[in-house]
């Protein structure tokens, strides 16, 4: 275990009830978070049960858990540690009856499932014609975003309120929540949690990327538990405003915290640290800090390559140096990555493209396959039954009769169907114990319904192969409910890795290549038009600070022609701002 430097020591051993640790890139924030828990449990004699730590990604929580076990032993497992959504699901599965849900059988809907169900509700209410919305979709999205990111429900005057309430009611009838609804459920449970849990210390990682609702949950927990608050983050690395992150909360409320700055960069060579400092100093909405390099310098640590298209990057990676140590290719969007991925496959260059599976998990075929699994765990999920009715051969007329019978009996559509003398009812639904075995169940589904997506079964088999082999359907669905793109990464991912800059947050590589450092890409056209450059500058800062030894910034040709038109794409202003 590396010793703590003076700045880290001051943060770890503070007796402040509200501590904000401003952790610069590569400053050892994970080390500090782990040592803080170790300090509380070993020197302050705090029970691990009294610590609750929120992380931003499941990968981060797994890393912290493993390192904490190495540090304090198996008692690390007594700490409540995970993403806020994962901990929310855990608490809802324990105390869900308090908010009207059947515990241990809650279904969580993905974005695709939520969209499908919302449209189905709108069709019933006459708010969708089957082809178009009767209410502008942007107004609907605004209402749901306000609910998920700030906990605000639509007003009585809102034209979306009836649709919103009907949708929430449908979820409740299905004993289900949307991914965003997990946090609403957690917030409602806080008074109950305060009765049964004895949390005295709340720790939050990557606090700059949480939204207003998450802030409200943390502050309400702080008050309900009478707990201390230890938050770690860096406003300069906040890159999720597009999904509700509120970095300005820290800027506006910094006086409410005792601030500890971690400014020693242990990751990158001085040339990279200097370029990143030069760039981020152009931002105004920040809490000032300056990174200081601790490593020795290197030769040509930061390189700018102009007139560098995707083919040039692939040629660059054909050289032996690219195979000697891990290399990351980062881009603003998947469009550039998909082209590089395709060219690398054609050139037979081994690599991993992180983000490929995300499209699969949010596809219709994937979600229809998983509807079978969800019904085994939660037979009250009418929506999952809706997704499989065509697959199992239920006609529209029969489905109508099932819905009427279910309403009269106060039962679910699925259970009414099983109670009928229906020869099409698959054997895997009749209560045999084997249904709880994940692999056997997937094989049974594919055998009976071969038209279903084999990619879905392959995805499940891949998940199961990384575990003991005794996992149940509940284990798998609990994991899938909070699935994120970082879950595609293998431990100690070697070789060449492609991913977006957003996905690369919190990771590091010896060599990083940033593709498409042009105006209109980074910063994006939308940001330039809205004069919203600070968030884009933070994104570039994050990309640059992923590199340990060498940073290569590639600029696509500034002039290009397509369909007889000339397009201009100048060098990104961020390169000049970095003094490169």
TITIMAR-667052 format. One record per residue (C-alpha): x, y, z. Coordinates in steps of 0.02 Angstrom, whole numbers, plus 50000, padded with zeros to 5 digits. Layout:
// TITIMAR-667052
<r east="X" north="Y" up="Z"/>
...
***
This chain:
// TITIMAR-667052
<r east="50000" north="50000" up="50000"/>
<r east="50073" north="50168" up="49948"/>
<r east="50101" north="50291" up="50092"/>
<r east="49990" north="50444" up="50100"/>
<r east="50063" north="50612" up="50050"/>
<r east="50029" north="50763" up="50163"/>
<r east="49876" north="50820" up="50064"/>
<r east="49802" north="50645" up="50063"/>
<r east="49837" north="50623" up="50248"/>
<r east="49745" north="50784" up="50293"/>
<r east="49592" north="50725" up="50196"/>
<r east="49592" north="50547" up="50264"/>
<r east="49610" north="50597" up="50447"/>
<r east="49495" north="50748" up="50451"/>
<r east="49363" north="50759" up="50586"/>
<r east="49257" north="50873" up="50476"/>
<r east="49072" north="50831" up="50467"/>
<r east="49071" north="50893" up="50287"/>
<r east="49229" north="50866" up="50186"/>
<r east="49251" north="50900" up="50001"/>
<r east="49408" north="50820" up="49929"/>
<r east="49454" north="50904" up="49765"/>
<r east="49551" north="50764" up="49683"/>
<r east="49646" north="50811" up="49525"/>
<r east="49674" north="50683" up="49388"/>
<r east="49796" north="50548" up="49443"/>
<r east="49803" north="50614" up="49622"/>
<r east="49754" north="50449" up="49706"/>
<r east="49571" north="50484" up="49748"/>
<r east="49527" north="50299" up="49755"/>
<r east="49674" north="50271" up="49873"/>
<r east="49609" north="50412" up="49983"/>
<r east="49431" north="50344" up="49984"/>
<r east="49492" north="50171" up="50036"/>
<r east="49608" north="50242" up="50169"/>
<r east="49466" north="50350" up="50237"/>
<r east="49359" north="50194" up="50268"/>
<r east="49510" north="50104" up="50340"/>
<r east="49545" north="50252" up="50455"/>
<r east="49365" north="50257" up="50515"/>
<r east="49353" north="50070" up="50548"/>
<r east="49527" north="50042" up="50621"/>
<r east="49577" north="50201" up="50710"/>
<r east="49407" north="50277" up="50749"/>
<r east="49329" north="50107" up="50789"/>
<r east="49182" north="50137" up="50674"/>
<r east="49085" north="49981" up="50625"/>
<r east="49094" north="49943" up="50437"/>
<r east="48903" north="49932" up="50444"/>
<r east="48902" north="50118" up="50484"/>
<r east="48986" north="50163" up="50318"/>
<r east="48893" north="50189" up="50154"/>
<r east="48994" north="50230" up="49999"/>
<r east="48922" north="50280" up="49829"/>
<r east="49025" north="50257" up="49671"/>
<r east="48988" north="50320" up="49495"/>
<r east="49014" north="50155" up="49403"/>
<r east="48999" north="49972" up="49449"/>
<r east="49178" north="49945" up="49390"/>
<r east="49237" north="50076" up="49515"/>
<r east="49138" north="49996" up="49657"/>
<r east="49213" north="49826" up="49615"/>
<r east="49389" north="49896" up="49616"/>
<r east="49361" north="49988" up="49781"/>
<r east="49282" north="49833" up="49859"/>
<r east="49429" north="49722" up="49809"/>
<r east="49559" north="49846" up="49868"/>
<r east="49465" north="49875" up="50029"/>
<r east="49464" north="49688" up="50064"/>
<r east="49652" north="49687" up="50038"/>
<r east="49665" north="49834" up="50158"/>
<r east="49549" north="49787" up="50302"/>
<r east="49500" north="49607" up="50267"/>
<r east="49329" north="49527" up="50246"/>
<r east="49245" north="49654" up="50358"/>
<r east="49250" north="49765" up="50202"/>
<r east="49098" north="49667" up="50141"/>
<r east="48996" north="49742" up="50284"/>
<r east="49008" north="49916" up="50206"/>
<r east="48863" north="49965" up="50093"/>
<r east="48959" north="50004" up="49934"/>
<r east="48901" north="50023" up="49754"/>
<r east="48825" north="50141" up="49628"/>
<r east="48675" north="50237" up="49691"/>
<r east="48561" north="50142" up="49572"/>
<r east="48629" north="49973" up="49630"/>
<r east="48611" north="50017" up="49814"/>
<r east="48437" north="50084" up="49777"/>
<r east="48385" north="49918" up="49700"/>
<r east="48458" north="49824" up="49849"/>
<r east="48360" north="49932" up="49973"/>
<r east="48200" north="49920" up="49870"/>
<r east="48216" north="49730" up="49867"/>
<r east="48228" north="49735" up="50058"/>
<r east="48099" north="49867" up="50102"/>
<r east="47994" north="49886" up="49944"/>
<r east="47828" north="49851" up="50033"/>
<r east="47844" north="50021" up="50117"/>
<r east="47823" north="50107" up="49947"/>
<r east="47694" north="49985" up="49877"/>
<r east="47808" north="49861" up="49789"/>
<r east="47826" north="49674" up="49815"/>
<r east="48003" north="49652" up="49879"/>
<r east="48127" north="49532" up="49798"/>
<r east="48024" north="49527" up="49638"/>
<r east="48045" north="49703" up="49568"/>
<r east="48076" north="49718" up="49381"/>
<r east="48185" north="49861" up="49316"/>
<r east="48147" north="49927" up="49142"/>
<r east="48283" north="49980" up="49021"/>
<r east="48271" north="50135" up="48911"/>
<r east="48200" north="50032" up="48769"/>
<r east="48070" north="49950" up="48881"/>
<r east="48022" north="50117" up="48956"/>
<r east="47996" north="50193" up="48782"/>
<r east="47893" north="50043" up="48725"/>
<r east="47783" north="50047" up="48880"/>
<r east="47760" north="50235" up="48872"/>
<r east="47701" north="50223" up="48693"/>
<r east="47582" north="50080" up="48740"/>
<r east="47506" north="50187" up="48879"/>
<r east="47491" north="50334" up="48761"/>
<r east="47402" north="50226" up="48631"/>
<r east="47272" north="50173" up="48761"/>
<r east="47246" north="50355" up="48811"/>
<r east="47230" north="50414" up="48632"/>
<r east="47389" north="50517" up="48647"/>
<r east="47477" north="50420" up="48510"/>
<r east="47405" north="50380" up="48339"/>
<r east="47515" north="50230" up="48310"/>
<r east="47628" north="50337" up="48202"/>
<r east="47649" north="50501" up="48294"/>
<r east="47627" north="50583" up="48464"/>
<r east="47479" north="50697" up="48500"/>
<r east="47588" north="50790" up="48627"/>
<r east="47759" north="50852" up="48568"/>
<r east="47885" north="50717" up="48617"/>
<r east="48009" north="50849" up="48676"/>
<r east="47881" north="50907" up="48805"/>
<r east="47860" north="50727" up="48866"/>
<r east="48048" north="50704" up="48877"/>
<r east="48067" north="50868" up="48974"/>
<r east="47940" north="50809" up="49104"/>
<r east="48021" north="50638" up="49129"/>
<r east="48196" north="50711" up="49134"/>
<r east="48141" north="50833" up="49271"/>
<r east="48070" north="50686" up="49368"/>
<r east="48223" north="50574" up="49352"/>
<r east="48356" north="50709" up="49372"/>
<r east="48275" north="50825" up="49498"/>
<r east="48129" north="50727" up="49573"/>
<r east="48002" north="50855" up="49509"/>
<r east="47831" north="50793" up="49452"/>
<r east="47730" north="50885" up="49318"/>
<r east="47615" north="51025" up="49374"/>
<r east="47426" north="51016" up="49361"/>
<r east="47437" north="51132" up="49210"/>
<r east="47557" north="51019" up="49117"/>
<r east="47481" north="50933" up="48963"/>
<r east="47593" north="50783" up="49004"/>
<r east="47530" north="50755" up="49182"/>
<r east="47395" north="50626" up="49140"/>
<r east="47514" north="50523" up="49033"/>
<r east="47648" north="50536" up="49167"/>
<r east="47531" north="50476" up="49305"/>
<r east="47460" north="50334" up="49199"/>
<r east="47636" north="50276" up="49157"/>
<r east="47692" north="50277" up="49339"/>
<r east="47533" north="50184" up="49388"/>
<r east="47564" north="50053" up="49253"/>
<r east="47740" north="50025" up="49321"/>
<r east="47670" north="50006" up="49497"/>
<r east="47540" north="49878" up="49436"/>
<r east="47682" north="49781" up="49354"/>
<r east="47785" north="49785" up="49516"/>
<r east="47915" north="49874" up="49412"/>
<r east="48023" north="50028" up="49407"/>
<r east="48117" north="50116" up="49270"/>
<r east="48305" north="50138" up="49290"/>
<r east="48276" north="50320" up="49339"/>
<r east="48134" north="50270" up="49453"/>
<r east="48256" north="50172" up="49563"/>
<r east="48318" north="50335" up="49637"/>
<r east="48141" north="50400" up="49665"/>
<r east="48108" north="50239" up="49762"/>
<r east="48268" north="50259" up="49862"/>
<r east="48221" north="50436" up="49911"/>
<r east="48050" north="50379" up="49971"/>
<r east="48133" north="50245" up="50077"/>
<r east="48251" north="50361" up="50172"/>
<r east="48140" north="50375" up="50328"/>
<r east="48127" north="50185" up="50334"/>
<r east="48313" north="50161" up="50308"/>
<r east="48348" north="50281" up="50451"/>
<r east="48249" north="50165" up="50567"/>
<r east="48337" north="50003" up="50520"/>
<r east="48511" north="50054" up="50463"/>
<r east="48641" north="50139" up="50571"/>
<r east="48741" north="50235" up="50442"/>
<r east="48856" north="50364" up="50520"/>
<r east="48972" north="50403" up="50376"/>
<r east="48920" north="50435" up="50195"/>
<r east="49057" north="50436" up="50064"/>
<r east="49031" north="50486" up="49882"/>
<r east="49152" north="50460" up="49737"/>
<r east="49148" north="50564" up="49576"/>
<r east="49030" north="50686" up="49660"/>
<r east="49048" north="50812" up="49518"/>
<r east="48945" north="50698" up="49404"/>
<r east="48790" north="50671" up="49512"/>
<r east="48627" north="50761" up="49470"/>
<r east="48511" north="50867" up="49577"/>
<r east="48405" north="50719" up="49631"/>
<r east="48558" north="50623" up="49687"/>
<r east="48616" north="50775" up="49784"/>
<r east="48445" north="50784" up="49868"/>
<r east="48456" north="50599" up="49915"/>
<r east="48630" north="50619" up="49989"/>
<r east="48584" north="50774" up="50089"/>
<r east="48422" north="50696" up="50152"/>
<r east="48518" north="50541" up="50205"/>
<r east="48647" north="50649" up="50291"/>
<r east="48509" north="50730" up="50394"/>
<r east="48405" north="50572" up="50425"/>
<r east="48556" north="50470" up="50481"/>
<r east="48644" north="50617" up="50566"/>
<r east="48796" north="50560" up="50467"/>
<r east="48958" north="50642" up="50415"/>
<r east="48982" north="50677" up="50229"/>
<r east="49146" north="50642" up="50139"/>
<r east="49135" north="50680" up="49952"/>
<r east="49273" north="50660" up="49824"/>
<r east="49277" north="50736" up="49651"/>
<r east="49342" north="50864" up="49530"/>
<r east="49235" north="50996" up="49444"/>
<r east="49364" north="51001" up="49304"/>
<r east="49319" north="50821" up="49261"/>
<r east="49129" north="50840" up="49258"/>
<r east="49074" north="50776" up="49087"/>
<r east="48896" north="50714" up="49112"/>
<r east="48793" north="50875" up="49109"/>
<r east="48700" north="50807" up="48958"/>
<r east="48618" north="50680" up="49073"/>
<r east="48587" north="50795" up="49220"/>
<r east="48753" north="50809" up="49313"/>
<r east="48762" north="50970" up="49413"/>
<r east="48946" north="51021" up="49436"/>
<r east="48890" north="51198" up="49472"/>
<r east="48813" north="51136" up="49635"/>
<r east="48989" north="51111" up="49704"/>
<r east="49045" north="51280" up="49640"/>
<r east="48895" north="51369" up="49717"/>
<r east="48900" north="51272" up="49882"/>
<r east="49087" north="51254" up="49909"/>
<r east="49079" north="51363" up="50064"/>
<r east="48972" north="51231" up="50149"/>
<r east="49118" north="51108" up="50148"/>
<r east="49293" north="51098" up="50219"/>
<r east="49397" north="51084" up="50060"/>
<r east="49549" north="50973" up="50041"/>
<r east="49647" north="50985" up="49878"/>
<r east="49742" north="50837" up="49805"/>
<r east="49857" north="50917" up="49676"/>
<r east="50000" north="50794" up="49657"/>
<r east="49981" north="50698" up="49494"/>
<r east="50056" north="50523" up="49507"/>
<r east="49996" north="50465" up="49336"/>
<r east="50062" north="50573" up="49195"/>
<r east="50230" north="50641" up="49141"/>
<r east="50257" north="50830" up="49162"/>
<r east="50224" north="50877" up="48979"/>
<r east="50050" north="50799" up="48986"/>
<r east="50011" north="50878" up="49155"/>
<r east="50067" north="51049" up="49091"/>
<r east="49960" north="51039" up="48933"/>
<r east="49807" north="50986" up="49034"/>
<r east="49833" north="51128" up="49159"/>
<r east="49848" north="51255" up="49018"/>
<r east="49686" north="51194" up="48942"/>
<r east="49575" north="51189" up="49095"/>
<r east="49631" north="51360" up="49158"/>
<r east="49523" north="51435" up="49019"/>
<r east="49366" north="51379" up="49115"/>
<r east="49284" north="51501" up="49235"/>
<r east="49157" north="51389" up="49325"/>
<r east="49279" north="51289" up="49431"/>
<r east="49357" north="51276" up="49603"/>
<r east="49537" north="51323" up="49572"/>
<r east="49675" north="51195" up="49589"/>
<r east="49835" north="51160" up="49492"/>
<r east="49905" north="50987" up="49460"/>
<r east="50088" north="50959" up="49498"/>
<r east="50181" north="50819" up="49409"/>
<r east="50279" north="50698" up="49519"/>
<r east="50351" north="50589" up="49382"/>
<r east="50503" north="50620" up="49274"/>
<r east="50486" north="50684" up="49097"/>
<r east="50486" north="50590" up="48933"/>
<r east="50535" north="50625" up="48753"/>
<r east="50391" north="50687" up="48643"/>
<r east="50262" north="50648" up="48775"/>
<r east="50129" north="50753" up="48687"/>
<r east="50117" north="50741" up="48498"/>
<r east="49995" north="50830" up="48380"/>
<r east="49968" north="50740" up="48214"/>
<r east="49878" north="50839" up="48079"/>
<r east="49792" north="50773" up="47921"/>
<r east="49764" north="50612" up="48015"/>
<r east="49610" north="50517" up="47959"/>
<r east="49549" north="50348" up="48023"/>
<r east="49658" north="50252" up="47900"/>
<r east="49813" north="50345" up="47963"/>
<r east="49773" north="50296" up="48143"/>
<r east="49755" north="50114" up="48091"/>
<r east="49922" north="50121" up="48000"/>
<r east="49999" north="50197" up="48156"/>
<r east="49935" north="50051" up="48258"/>
<r east="50009" north="49926" up="48136"/>
<r east="50183" north="49967" up="48201"/>
<r east="50258" north="49848" up="48331"/>
<r east="50262" north="49984" up="48466"/>
<r east="50072" north="49979" up="48472"/>
<r east="50076" north="49797" up="48526"/>
<r east="50205" north="49817" up="48666"/>
<r east="50092" north="49902" up="48794"/>
<r east="49908" north="49949" up="48817"/>
<r east="49846" north="50086" up="48701"/>
<r east="49680" north="50177" up="48705"/>
<r east="49597" north="50262" up="48557"/>
<r east="49471" north="50388" up="48622"/>
<r east="49344" north="50487" up="48521"/>
<r east="49203" north="50610" up="48552"/>
<r east="49074" north="50493" up="48475"/>
<r east="49046" north="50317" up="48411"/>
<r east="49043" north="50373" up="48229"/>
<r east="49232" north="50391" up="48225"/>
<r east="49260" north="50235" up="48329"/>
<r east="49151" north="50126" up="48217"/>
<r east="49253" north="50174" up="48065"/>
<r east="49419" north="50141" up="48153"/>
<r east="49349" north="49976" up="48220"/>
<r east="49300" north="49921" up="48045"/>
<r east="49469" north="49966" up="47970"/>
<r east="49561" north="49877" up="48112"/>
<r east="49459" north="49720" up="48083"/>
<r east="49500" north="49726" up="47898"/>
<r east="49685" north="49744" up="47943"/>
<r east="49673" north="49599" up="48068"/>
<r east="49735" north="49708" up="48212"/>
<r east="49678" north="49634" up="48379"/>
<r east="49579" north="49759" up="48481"/>
<r east="49428" north="49781" up="48594"/>
<r east="49288" north="49903" up="48553"/>
<r east="49201" north="49949" up="48716"/>
<r east="49022" north="49997" up="48683"/>
<r east="48979" north="49866" up="48554"/>
<r east="48867" north="49768" up="48674"/>
<r east="48771" north="49922" up="48733"/>
<r east="48673" north="49927" up="48571"/>
<r east="48627" north="49744" up="48594"/>
<r east="48565" north="49764" up="48774"/>
<r east="48448" north="49903" up="48723"/>
<r east="48378" north="49814" up="48569"/>
<r east="48203" north="49745" up="48546"/>
<r east="48262" north="49566" up="48519"/>
<r east="48367" north="49568" up="48678"/>
<r east="48225" north="49638" up="48784"/>
<r east="48095" north="49515" up="48717"/>
<r east="48211" north="49370" up="48760"/>
<r east="48236" north="49439" up="48935"/>
<r east="48049" north="49462" up="48960"/>
<r east="48040" north="49273" up="48985"/>
<r east="48168" north="49281" up="49125"/>
<r east="48083" north="49430" up="49207"/>
<r east="47915" north="49341" up="49212"/>
<r east="47992" north="49193" up="49303"/>
<r east="48053" north="49312" up="49439"/>
<r east="47907" north="49435" up="49434"/>
<r east="47746" north="49355" up="49370"/>
<r east="47654" north="49520" up="49401"/>
<r east="47748" north="49607" up="49260"/>
<r east="47610" north="49635" up="49132"/>
<r east="47729" north="49728" up="49019"/>
<r east="47849" north="49581" up="49001"/>
<r east="47697" north="49474" up="48961"/>
<r east="47650" north="49600" up="48826"/>
<r east="47823" north="49577" up="48749"/>
<r east="47808" north="49386" up="48737"/>
<r east="47624" north="49366" up="48691"/>
<r east="47658" north="49360" up="48504"/>
<r east="47805" north="49242" up="48528"/>
<r east="47701" north="49114" up="48625"/>
<r east="47560" north="49126" up="48499"/>
<r east="47428" north="49229" up="48590"/>
<r east="47307" north="49312" up="48470"/>
<r east="47243" north="49489" up="48491"/>
<r east="47071" north="49422" up="48538"/>
<r east="47141" north="49301" up="48666"/>
<r east="47251" north="49439" up="48740"/>
<r east="47096" north="49548" up="48759"/>
<r east="47005" north="49409" up="48854"/>
<r east="47156" north="49381" up="48967"/>
<r east="47161" north="49566" up="49012"/>
<r east="46975" north="49567" up="49055"/>
<r east="46991" north="49410" up="49163"/>
<r east="47144" north="49481" up="49249"/>
<r east="47053" north="49643" up="49291"/>
<r east="46903" north="49548" up="49359"/>
<r east="47011" north="49431" up="49464"/>
<r east="47136" north="49564" up="49520"/>
<r east="47275" north="49457" up="49449"/>
<r east="47416" north="49479" up="49324"/>
<r east="47395" north="49441" up="49138"/>
<r east="47532" north="49311" up="49145"/>
<r east="47458" north="49215" up="49293"/>
<r east="47285" north="49216" up="49214"/>
<r east="47360" north="49143" up="49056"/>
<r east="47449" north="49006" up="49154"/>
<r east="47288" north="48963" up="49245"/>
<r east="47196" north="48931" up="49083"/>
<r east="47203" north="48763" up="48995"/>
<r east="47329" north="48830" up="48870"/>
<r east="47432" north="48699" up="48782"/>
<r east="47556" north="48832" up="48727"/>
<r east="47614" north="48869" up="48905"/>
<r east="47800" north="48828" up="48903"/>
<r east="47863" north="48699" up="49027"/>
<r east="47991" north="48818" up="49097"/>
<r east="47849" north="48917" up="49180"/>
<r east="47768" north="48777" up="49279"/>
<r east="47869" north="48793" up="49438"/>
<r east="48005" north="48664" up="49409"/>
<r east="48157" north="48707" up="49516"/>
<r east="48268" north="48702" up="49363"/>
<r east="48199" north="48871" up="49305"/>
<r east="48307" north="48957" up="49435"/>
<r east="48464" north="48892" up="49350"/>
<r east="48512" north="49024" up="49224"/>
<r east="48594" north="48916" up="49091"/>
<r east="48459" north="48781" up="49093"/>
<r east="48323" north="48912" up="49078"/>
<r east="48406" north="49000" up="48931"/>
<r east="48428" north="48835" up="48841"/>
<r east="48243" north="48796" up="48873"/>
<r east="48188" north="48963" up="48802"/>
<r east="48296" north="48944" up="48646"/>
<r east="48239" north="48763" up="48618"/>
<r east="48055" north="48811" up="48626"/>
<r east="48070" north="48977" up="48534"/>
<r east="48217" north="48961" up="48411"/>
<r east="48168" north="49122" up="48323"/>
<r east="48229" north="49223" up="48473"/>
<r east="48395" north="49314" up="48465"/>
<r east="48542" north="49193" up="48490"/>
<r east="48649" north="49346" up="48531"/>
<r east="48549" north="49368" up="48691"/>
<r east="48587" north="49191" up="48748"/>
<r east="48770" north="49217" up="48702"/>
<r east="48774" north="49376" up="48807"/>
<r east="48705" north="49282" up="48957"/>
<r east="48826" north="49138" up="48934"/>
<r east="48970" north="49261" up="48928"/>
<r east="48913" north="49338" up="49093"/>
<r east="48893" north="49168" up="49174"/>
<r east="49064" north="49108" up="49114"/>
<r east="49148" north="49243" up="49219"/>
<r east="49065" north="49180" up="49379"/>
<r east="49047" north="49020" up="49480"/>
<r east="48917" north="48942" up="49366"/>
<r east="48788" north="48929" up="49506"/>
<r east="48708" north="49099" up="49480"/>
<r east="48519" north="49110" up="49474"/>
<r east="48404" north="49210" up="49363"/>
<r east="48382" north="49334" up="49506"/>
<r east="48571" north="49358" up="49518"/>
<r east="48584" north="49392" up="49333"/>
<r east="48434" north="49509" up="49319"/>
<r east="48493" north="49606" up="49471"/>
<r east="48660" north="49631" up="49384"/>
<r east="48579" north="49675" up="49218"/>
<r east="48462" north="49803" up="49298"/>
<r east="48608" north="49922" up="49324"/>
<r east="48711" north="49869" up="49172"/>
<r east="48830" north="50001" up="49105"/>
<r east="48955" north="50011" up="48963"/>
<r east="49103" north="49990" up="49083"/>
<r east="49043" north="49812" up="49114"/>
<r east="49107" north="49766" up="48941"/>
<r east="49286" north="49790" up="48998"/>
<r east="49386" north="49642" up="49058"/>
<r east="49497" north="49654" up="49210"/>
<r east="49670" north="49716" up="49158"/>
<r east="49613" north="49745" up="48978"/>
<r east="49769" north="49726" up="48871"/>
<r east="49811" north="49775" up="48693"/>
<r east="49720" north="49911" up="48596"/>
<r east="49556" north="49975" up="48666"/>
<r east="49429" north="50088" up="48577"/>
<r east="49302" north="50187" up="48677"/>
<r east="49219" north="50357" up="48693"/>
<r east="49298" north="50487" up="48806"/>
<r east="49146" north="50477" up="48920"/>
<r east="49174" north="50291" up="48945"/>
<r east="49360" north="50318" up="48978"/>
<r east="49325" north="50425" up="49131"/>
<r east="49420" north="50356" up="49281"/>
<r east="49535" north="50245" up="49175"/>
<r east="49716" north="50263" up="49119"/>
<r east="49837" north="50194" up="48988"/>
<r east="50022" north="50214" up="48950"/>
<r east="49977" north="50281" up="48776"/>
<r east="49818" north="50374" up="48729"/>
<r east="49768" north="50427" up="48553"/>
<r east="49628" north="50555" up="48543"/>
<r east="49544" north="50547" up="48372"/>
<r east="49459" north="50693" up="48286"/>
<r east="49531" north="50845" up="48375"/>
<r east="49438" north="50963" up="48259"/>
<r east="49314" north="51105" up="48278"/>
<r east="49140" north="51030" up="48262"/>
<r east="49195" north="50866" up="48341"/>
<r east="49276" north="50923" up="48503"/>
<r east="49208" north="51050" up="48537"/>
<r east="49048" north="50989" up="48456"/>
<r east="48946" north="51093" up="48335"/>
<r east="48804" north="51101" up="48462"/>
<r east="48919" north="51167" up="48599"/>
<r east="48994" north="51298" up="48483"/>
<r east="48820" north="51356" up="48430"/>
<r east="48760" north="51366" up="48610"/>
<r east="48923" north="51443" up="48669"/>
<r east="48936" north="51299" up="48794"/>
<r east="49123" north="51271" up="48782"/>
<r east="49164" north="51238" up="48964"/>
<r east="49086" north="51064" up="48968"/>
<r east="49175" north="51020" up="48805"/>
<r east="49340" north="51085" up="48875"/>
<r east="49317" north="50973" up="49026"/>
<r east="49288" north="50827" up="48908"/>
<r east="49453" north="50862" up="48818"/>
<r east="49539" north="50881" up="48987"/>
<r east="49477" north="50709" up="49039"/>
<r east="49539" north="50633" up="48875"/>
<r east="49713" north="50709" up="48895"/>
<r east="49733" north="50656" up="49076"/>
<r east="49700" north="50472" up="49038"/>
<r east="49878" north="50461" up="48967"/>
<r east="50024" north="50410" up="49076"/>
<r east="50174" north="50414" up="48959"/>
<r east="50119" north="50477" up="48789"/>
<r east="49972" north="50577" up="48722"/>
<r east="49941" north="50584" up="48534"/>
<r east="49812" north="50711" up="48475"/>
<r east="49757" north="50674" up="48297"/>
<r east="49675" north="50805" up="48186"/>
<r east="49569" north="50751" up="48038"/>
<r east="49601" north="50840" up="47871"/>
<r east="49542" north="51019" up="47889"/>
<r east="49467" north="51021" up="47713"/>
<r east="49363" north="50880" up="47642"/>
<r east="49245" north="50853" up="47495"/>
<r east="49082" north="50754" up="47491"/>
<r east="48950" north="50751" up="47354"/>
<r east="49031" north="50900" up="47269"/>
<r east="49032" north="51007" up="47427"/>
<r east="49186" north="51070" up="47520"/>
<r east="49185" north="51056" up="47710"/>
<r east="49300" north="51148" up="47829"/>
<r east="49349" north="51070" up="47995"/>
<r east="49487" north="51174" up="48076"/>
<r east="49603" north="51114" up="48213"/>
<r east="49515" north="51112" up="48382"/>
<r east="49542" north="51272" up="48480"/>
<r east="49583" north="51161" up="48629"/>
<r east="49753" north="51117" up="48554"/>
<r east="49805" north="51300" up="48551"/>
<r east="49733" north="51326" up="48725"/>
<r east="49845" north="51184" up="48785"/>
<r east="49995" north="51282" up="48716"/>
<r east="50035" north="51144" up="48593"/>
***
